[in-house]
Amino acid sequence: MTTAGFDTRVSRRTTDNSVDIAGTLWPLYKLEALAIGLIVFVAILAITTSMQPAVLTAAAAAVVTWWVRRNYYSRS
């Protein structure tokens, strides 16, 4: 035998808290974090007209949203 018997089946478990994007399940908390990061980025950029505070604030908001929502969904 020239090949190892690897199991190539893919699990397609769907949960209530995931969204199918191009055949890949994305947890909802990731999409929420990206949306919040984008909104904060645009708002801070419009207020300060400087990229540095906009990027840093948006990254911080996205990380905080990511972890808070991840903990929320894992408990429910």
N, C-alpha and C positions, 0 to 999 in steps of 0.2 A: 504494500500500500504506500503510495507516494504522498498522500495528503493526510493531515490530521483531521479527525472527525469533528470539526468545529460546528457548533450550532449557529446557523445564520439567521434564525428567525428573529424578527424584531417585535418587541412588545409594543402594542399600540393602546396602552391604557389611557383612558380619558378620565379626567377629573373635572369637577365643577369649576376649578380655579385655573384652568389653562385654556389657551387659545391656539388653534391650529393656524400656523402661518407657513405657507409653502411646504406643507407636509411635516412640519416640525412643531411639536407641542411646546408652547412658551408659557411658563407660569404667569399668571396675571400680575403678580407683584413686580415682575421685571418690566412689564409694559407700563405699569403705573409709575415706576421709578423713572423710566425714560421720559415719559410725558411730563412729569413734574420737573425733571431736570431741564427739559427744553423750555417749558414755560418760565421757569426762574431765570434761565439764561437770557431769554428775550427781554424779560422785564428789567433785569439789572442792567443789561446792555443799553436799553432805551433810557434808563434813569441816569446812568453814569457815563455813557458813551465811551467806555473803556473795556477792553477785552479781559484784562487780568481779573478784576473783581467779578465779572460776569461768569467766567469759566470756573473760578474757584468756588463761588457761591452755588452755582448750578451743580457742580460735582458733589459738594457737601450735601445739598438738598437731595440729590439722587441717591447717594449712599445711605442717608438716614431713612429715606422713604423705602429703599430696598430692604433694609434690615427690619424696620418696624412692620412693614406689610408681610414680610416673610414669616416673622414670628406670629403675626396675627393669623395667617392662613394655616400655619402648621398646628396651631392650637384648636382651630375649628374644624 
